Amino acid sequence: MTIERTEPKSGRVQQTRAVERIVTGQATSDGAGVKLTRVLTQPLQRRLDPFLMLDAFRNENPDDYLAGFPDHPHRGFETITYMIAGRMRHRDSAGNEGLLENGGVQWMTAGRGVIHSEMPEQEDGVMEGFQLWLNLPAREKLREPWYRDFDAARIPSFQTADGVDVRVIAGESHDVAGAVTRDATAPLYLDVHLPAGGRFSQPLPPTHNAFLYVYRGDASVAGEALGEQQMAILANDPAADGVVIEAGAQPARVLLIAGRPLNEPIAQYGPFVMNTQQQIQEALADYRDGRFGAH
């Protein structure tokens, strides 16, 4: 249920962060040839710690998505998959299975290791969504895997007095707690739908790394214009207490993502993200020797 509200004190921003850099997503493919846009790439991992990757996909041609993402391993981080349109079936080696549909979120903690597949359950129509990779602190990288599905009705949401609709996937916004919280990284993950000329304010701790991604229309932050499929890395300014996002002449849809940096070494080899190269070698050996399980 969406609640209409005036802006609470906890939603006010006195000084917005500025845009440090604008990044345009790169067209690529993953899985068994699924076409997607990679927005947060490996060279940005240190700057946007604790986030490791953001992929956006919007395909209307079934040939671009039907092969899906067959069995593949992960270790050392979390994946958050958010579907806008379409249906995707998840299965993993921990025995979890779920169907991700319009507006739903799948949150998976790979921990010490999991093998999973994500396969479309449709033969035509639009398939659209996002996958975000969130790092785990060193002490949790070998924890037990965890998985949870949230259908659209279970994602908390609210509407501001200005008609902005906000879905709170993680963290807290305007006194509304999201579906998931994490102590170490304190992630904020919002899907913000702004009407034409609409304005949305979100407080942010000055030490948190933050970025936003425009996936419909255009928007601006501190006078910096952002077009569709552009990401804005927000400056870490001790004097700024949050961000103010404004839509242009057309409605806009924006992902706003922020988190507490771990400030730990990052060692990545494909689907394994650890702290040292030795740990990567251990992950490869465990996977090769069947210690991740199979389904």
GUPALO-39124 format. One record per residue: residue in one letter; x, z, y of N, C-alpha, C in turn. Coordinates in steps of 0.001 Angstrom, whole numbers, plus 500000, padded with zeros to 6 digits. Layout:
N
AXZYXZYXZY/...
% end
This chain:
295
M500847500000498809500000500000500000500886500000501245/T500528499192502223501262499124503478500616500030504512/I501398500848505170500902501799506157501263501310507550/E500275501272508442500560500899509835500965502152510579/R501987502048511419502486503234512110503127502853513437/T503148503815514330503942503658515538505376504016515173/E506301503612516022507708503864515708508009505352515816/P508440506017514726508790507430514793510129507620515476/K510430508853515841511714509125516480512868508690515592/S512689508835514280513756508474513350513990506970513295/G513123506168513923513295504725513924513819504170515229/R514064505042516193514512504567517503516009504304517520/V516401503255518236517807502894518396518108502809519878/Q519103503571520322519478503562521732520443502417522050/Q521353502145521128522322501058521341522529500315520037/T522240499016520065522361498219518841523808497837518565/R524097497685517312525382497099516940525418495637517386/A526614495145517605526813493734517923527103492963516634/V527074491648516733527446490785515615528946490550515659/E529634490953514614531082490762514545531429489351514097/R530631488823513176530943487521512598529693486940511954/I529530485620512055528429484923511386528998484115510224/V528378484261509069528830483588507855527689482716507335/T527988481472507042527008480573506436527239480532504935/G526173480707504163526284480746502714526851479458502136/Q527521479582500982528165478451500321527356478034499097/A527022476753499000526297476245497841527201476278496619/T526674476806495506527430476873494260526446476930493104/S526945477179491913526074477370490750526666478465489885/D525801479098489081526243480183488223525380480169486971/G525699481076486031524953481078484783525149479766484055/A524019479185483604524071477899482895523753476748483834/G524214476872485091524029475793486053522952476028487085/V522543477293487269521537477595488286522145477388489672/K521482476572490493521987476311491841521602477465492759/L522566477926493556522323479061494447523243478992495659/T523006479905496591523835480032497788524548481366497723/R525870481338497707526653482584497688526921482977499134/V526376484114499503526418484560500900527576485528501125/L527641486570500304528741487529500383529730487155499289/T530900486679499690531898486187498756533022487212498578/Q533878486977497589534920487952497253535847488296498421/P536230487363499297537098487736500417536469488745501395/L535141488916501334534469489851502248534231491227501630/Q534680491432500397534373492687499707534955493911500407/R536168493823500898536756494981501581536005495265502879/R535677494210503607534988494404504892533589494972504711/L532898494576503634531520495002503422531379496004502277/D532471496640501894532466497755500949531297498706501302/P530424499038500340530529498977498883529868497748498243/F529545496727499032528853495557498477529869494507498046/L529605493902496897530565492999496278530144491541496342/M528843491286496330528361489905496303526890489881496676/L526458488817497351525044488533497560524825487059497304/D523945486767496339523536485399496047522074485228496440/A521761484083497037520373483716497345520057482438496594/F518881482370495985518494481143495287517053480789495642/R516849479516495907515513478990496164515486477560495652/N514917477381494478514902476084493838513476475665493517/E513131474436493887511812473888493559511881472929492382/N513088472455492064513298471553490942513639472369489697/P512807472338488657513084473133487456514451472877486850/D514979471666487006516299471366486457517387472228487084/D517087472784488268518069473606488975518045475063488543/Y517058475469487718517003476884487342516612477168485892/L516066476182485171515510476467483846516542477001482849/A517798476592482972518811477062482019519135478537482213/G518834479073483389518942480501483643520335481070483487/F520362482366483156521618483102483020521661483705481614/P522149482945480624522226483467479250523150484689479170/D523255485274477972524029486498477770525380486475478491/H525623487519479284526905487681479955527134489172480206/P528397489603480279528698491030480410528862491470481863/H528750492789482071529085493425483347529704494788483047/R530583495224483916531105496597483871531508497028485269/G531198498295485609531774498922486789530989498831488073/F529760498260488053528994498143489288527505498053488959/E526688497848490000525247497737489840524773496377490340/T523725495847489710523107494616490190521674494929490620/I521300494390491777519931494539492287519362493138492460/T518372492795491657517760491472491703516370491599492317/Y516112490823493349514857490883494110514225489501494076/M513052489421493477512367488136493339511342487943494454/I511370486779495071510382486395496079509299485528495450/A509710484673494528508762483784493843509314483445492476/G508439483340491491508857482976490147508856484163489200/R509276483900487959509271484911486916510570484830486129/M511230485977485938512515486029485255512484487155484218/R512859486835482985512884487816481901514281488389481735/H514357489725481729515635490423481525515662491046480136/R516785490879479439517045491598478192518502492046478217/D518781493240477663520172493679477649520520494429476373/S521821494672476207522353495268474990522045496752474871/A521515497358475935521085498758475869519641498878475388/G519016497730475071517650497745474561516582497611475616/N516970497338476858515996497191477939515469495765478001/E514202495639478382513587494338478585512532494465479668/G512458493477480549511457493510481611511234492124482188/L510060491947482777509707490685483422509659490907484925/L510528490206485630510615490315487079509745489228487701/E508768489625488538507833488685489140507832488815490657/N506987488032491319506941487974492777506966489360493409/G507940489596494278508008490857495004508618491998494228/G509023491762492986509572492831492158511081492952492277/V511578494125491872513007494431491939513478494940490580/Q514632494464490155515281494952488939516602495588489358/W516770496873489016517992497591489383518713497962488092/M519905497441487903520661497701486687522031498271487023/T522365499397486399523694499978486502524458499604485243/A525464498751485386526219498311484217527060499448483649/G527630500271484535528449501377484063529548500903483136/R529680501570481975530793501279481071530705499910480418/G529536499297480459529435497938479948528086497606479370/V527585496438479732526311495954479212526370494434479156/I525689493876478176525508492428478090524039492152478343/H523741491258479278522333490980479550522108489500479814/S520838489124479771520441487760480098519288487827481088/E519209486794481936518120486657482908517628485217482797/M516469485059482191515981483716481868514621483457482512/P514463482321483217513170481988483831512056481894482798/E510872482364483173509690482225482319508659481360483037/Q509094480201483465508204479225484079508836477853483909/E508021476842483888508512475477483674508437474624484926/D507753475110485955507710474378487225507441475373488348/G507403474862489566507169475727490713508455476244491324/V508307477081492342509452477605493089510010478842492403/M511325478913492298512034480103491849512900480567493018/E512622481767493527513345482229494711513628483714494622/G514825484088495044515169485498495054516609485728495465/F517067486960495221518400487380495652518993488294494589/Q520305488235494428520991489247493635522136489824494446/L522118491154494543523128491908495278523938492724494284/W525270492716494442526136493558493622526603494738494468/L526386495936493919526756497189494591527810497897493751/N528931498232494356530022498858493629529674500290493223/L530326500755492167530229502145491739531524502860492088/P531444504147492447532679504903492687533473505042491390/A534756505272491506535638505345490341535115506324489297/R534590507438489737534140508470488791532903508043487994/E532204506986488446530981506565487768531107505210487069/K532271504605487118532391503249486585532173503179485072/L532442504261484365532247504263482917531052505132482509/R530107505298483395528902506064483075528003505256482142/E526973505933481625526003505259480773525252504186481571/P524988503025480968524172502022481665522775502563481971/W522169502008483018520836502430483473520084501202483950/Y518778501211483759517978500045484124516587500496484549/R516055499843485582514686500141485998514067498902486643/D512817498630486269512024497559486883511042498183487866/F510888497552489013509883497971489998509031496749490328/D507752496789489971506907495661490364506588495766491847/A505998494712492393505795494636493844505037495838494396/A504062496327493649503230497435494130504002498744494222/R505145498835493546505923500080493546507067500070494561/I507176499012495350508174498975496415507525499521497688/P507968500676498190507361501243499401507460500265500571/S506418500260501413506406499355502556505632499981503698/F505841499437504882505080499895506047505007498758507059/Q504118498910508022503985497960509120504125498712510434/T504970498209511320505148498846512616503989498491513549/A503916499182514665502876498906515656502996497499516216/D504196496897516116504419495535516610504126494472515547/G503604494903514399503244493940513370504379493482512489/V505481494245512452506603493922511565506352494583510211/D506394493800509146506225494319507789507589494561507164/V507770495748506585509065496134506035508879496652504615/R509666496109503688509703496607502312511010497369502138/V510922498595501616512085499481501518512539499543500061/I513486498710499722513986498649498350514895499832498058/A515750500188499003516647501336498833516858502006500180/G517148503306500147517397504057501365516123504534502008/E516158504643503330514997505139504080514878504407505402/S513654504077505782513395503408507054512126503962507663/H512200504418508905511026504900509640510252505946508832/D511009506866508234510449507973507439509828507531506123/V510065506304505698509581505824504403510775505730503455/A510706506469502346511786506457501359511638505266500441/G512754504638500102512744503448499260512590503760497790/A512604502704496989512421502853495548513613503531494889/V514826503342495444516046503862494820516932504497495877/T517612505579495501518644506177496349519914506339495510/R521038506333496176522318506550495527523153507462496431/D523668508566495865524395509542496675525721509000497183/A526473508329496316527841507933496680527863506864497756/T527016505839497621527061504693498525525926504678499546/A524911505515499363523785505621500289523282504256500754/P522957503354499829522583502002500257521237501948500961/L521165501094501963519914500727502630519679499259502319/Y518461498943501842518136497551501504516698497327501943/L516542496561503032515232496296503598514940494803503607/D513687494455503348513192493096503546512246493166504736/V512659492566505859511952492702507128511279491383507490/H509948491408507652509179490223508037508711490400509478/L509280489598510376508968489718511795508036488591512239/P506982488909512987506184487841513585506982487157514690/A506531486008515157507218485317516244507380486262517430/G508595486363517935508880487260519054508925488722518686/G508795489043517406508781490429516955510144491091517061/R510115492428517042511332493224517241511314494393516270/F512455494658515634512545495761514678513836496529514898/S513726497851514928514889498720515129515129499555513875/Q516386499669513482516743500484512325518004501292512620/P517893502626512616519106503441512790520073503224511631/L521371503289511935522418503148510928523541504128511247/P524057504838510253525247505662510504526394504768510955/P527135505176511975528195504305512504529298504007511503/T529459504850510491530519504633509501530109503680508385/H528813503349508307528355502476507228528622501012507570/N529049500255506570529148498812506737527753498215506608/A527457497193507415526104496641507451526136495148507730/F525148494457507165524991493029507438523529492670507273/L523156491524507822521800491023507615521866489548507273/Y520844489108506539520783487722506091519406487172506433/V519386486074507197518137485438507596517770484400506534/Y516624484599505883516242483621504866514998482823505229/R514375483130506366513306482297506920513389482362508442/G513201481231509083513146481210510539514487481489511185/D514452482078512365515680482446513056515479483790513742/A516585484469513997516539485798514592517763485979515470/S517817487107516164518990487397516989519259488897516978/V520530489233517185520982490618517319521909490669518519/A521579491529519480522400491678520692522673490330521351/G521671489459521363521787488166522019522460487086521192/E522924487418519972523588486449519099522547485829518182/A522410484496518262521377483803517487521845483545516059/L520895483693515117521175483471513706520126482534513138/G520581481498512433519664480559511822519430480870510363/E518557480081509742518240480264508335519493480098507477/Q519621480952506469520755480989505543522060481399506220/Q521953482188507279523147482728507909523168484247507766/M524364484775507542524580486213507449525338486686508672/A524919487807509215525633488423510327526274489715509849/I527593489795509957528290491051509714528204491857511003/L527690493081510910527488493901512100528724494743512385/A529115494792513648530309495527514049530125497019513829/N531194497682513406531198499136513254531611499753514590/D530623500088515380530847500594516732530409502057516789/P531337502996517040530965504411517076529883504731518109/A529761503882519146528759504136520186527373503621519804/A527299502767518790526012502185518381525364503083517334/D524053503271517463523349504140516517522424503369515578/G522500502043515599521659501253514705521701499794515068/V520648499071514656520570497644514944519156497307515385/V519057496369516327517770495847516776517758494355516445/I516755493944515664516616492545515248515415491945515951/E515574490757516505514473490086517206514255488703516615/A512990488349516398512653487016515907512557486050517080/G512730484763516778512606483734517801511166483290517975/A510999482010518249509664481468518518508819481336517255/Q509460481444516095508757481377514816508949482692514060/P508045482999513131508263484205512310509596484124511577/A510165485288511295511454485351510606511395486372509485/R512180486110508442512333487061507344513817487331507165/V514142488608507104515534489024507151515781490135506134/L516881490045505392517358491172504601518335491969505446/L518124493278505531519057494167506226519642495116505184/I520971495104505066521659495834504011522807496628504620/A522926497896504237523998498749504754524350499783503695/G525574500328503784525974501340502818527247502048503233/R527465503194502607528665503994502858529834503411502068/P530924503055502738532057502467502006532707503481501071/L533173502992499924533852503850498963535327504041499310/N535910503055499987537333503111500356538222503338499138/E537902502627498054538686502693496825539217501301496497/P540281501212495720540786499890495331539725499099494564/I539722497785494774538801496893494070539623495916493240/A539417495960491927540033494987491023538900494268490314/Q538788492954490529537691492189489936538230491041489099/Y537614490901487930537835489709487113536454489264486648/G535896488252487322534561487770486981533533488886487020/P532891489201485873531805490185485855532272491618485653/F533583491873485774534124493215485643534710493636486997/V534298494800487493534824495299488771535284496738488562/M536599496913488584537193498224488357538116498566489527/N539028499541489308539936499954490382541368499498490162/T541715499163488908543083498727488606543056497547487640/Q544162496800487614544275495683486679544319496179485233/Q544881497362485008544891497913483658543457498138483164/Q542586498636484043541189498845483668540478497527483393/I540869496475484109540308495141483833540710494686482435/Q541985494893482084542446494512480751541706495301479673/E541442496571479924540681497387478983539256496866478839/A538660496448479959537304495895479911537268494619479084/L538256493752479289538327492501478519538484492784477023/A539328493768476693539531494112475285538260494690474680/D537582495571475412536345496166474901535276495098474676/Y535197494157475599534211493072475441534569492185474256/R535829491838474142536299490974473056536069491635471701/D536224492966471651536104493683470383534687494162470085/G533718493712470919532319494001470636531859495391471004/R532593496071471901532201497429472260531159497488473383/F530713496325473868529621496295474837528259496205474126/G528263495963472832527014495748472128526536494319472329/A525448493951471683524875492609471800523394492690471551/H522682491652471994521246491612471714520851490194471310/
% end
